[in-house]
Amino acid sequence: MSQWTRAVLVFALLFVPQFSDTARAQSAPQAHPQAAQAPAGNVLLTVFLKHDQSKTLNEINEQLFRNGYYDKFPPEGIEVVSWYVVMGIGQIVTLRLPAERLREVNVVLEQTAWGAYGTEFFPTYDYKQAAEQQRQTMRARKR
């Protein structure tokens, strides 16, 4: 794992809203409503779209437009779970999709995003409920 990837992951873990003090203060863990409804065979995929900082934002957007990125990503029927901008780095997009459509997402990004963004892909899963339960268990053990 690259140093950049580690830094972004640490940043995301520290600053993603699900780990905020408000989330910790909840009296009982609550499952993500979409996670409970996800059909079998679906996967979560987190995509890092790293800005090419040798280009201006206008140049990046022009290239994305020429490549058809805005029309093709995400492919129709693919659910966007979250889409964050990380200033100075790029965008982090989490998608929910049937496993058999993984190649389609990859090809769309290869055809439309490369040159404007560097890409990294990470299989992802919803850990919020398990983390909350683990915190409660650990706090109860302290008492």
FENPEGI-V197728 format. One line per field, one symbol per residue. ss: DSSP state (a for helix, b for strand, c for the rest). phi: phi as a letter, one per 30 degrees, with the letter a starting at -180 (. if undefined). psi: psi as a letter, one per 20 degrees, with the letter a starting at -180 (. if undefined). A space follows every 10 residues. Layout:
ss: ???
phi: ???
psi: ???
//
This chain:
ss: ccaaaaaaaa aaaaacaaac aaaacccccc ccaaaaaccc cbbbbbbbbb bcccccaaaa aaaaaaacaa aaccccccbb bbbbbbcccb bbbbbbbbaa aaaaaaaaaa aacbccbbbb bbbbcccaaa aaaaaaaaaa aac
phi: .ddddedddd edddcdedcd eddddddbdb ddedddcdde jdbcbccccd edddcdeddd dddddedied dccdeeicdc daaccceibl bbccccaded ceeedddedd dccdjcbcbb bbdbbdcedd ddddeddddd ddd
psi: pqhggggggg gghhiphijr hghhiqhqqp qphhhhipqq iqqqppppnp qojiqrgggg hgggghijgh hipqqpippo gqoqpopigc qoppqpqphi jggggggghg hhhphhqqqq ppqqqoiggh ggggggghgh hh.
//
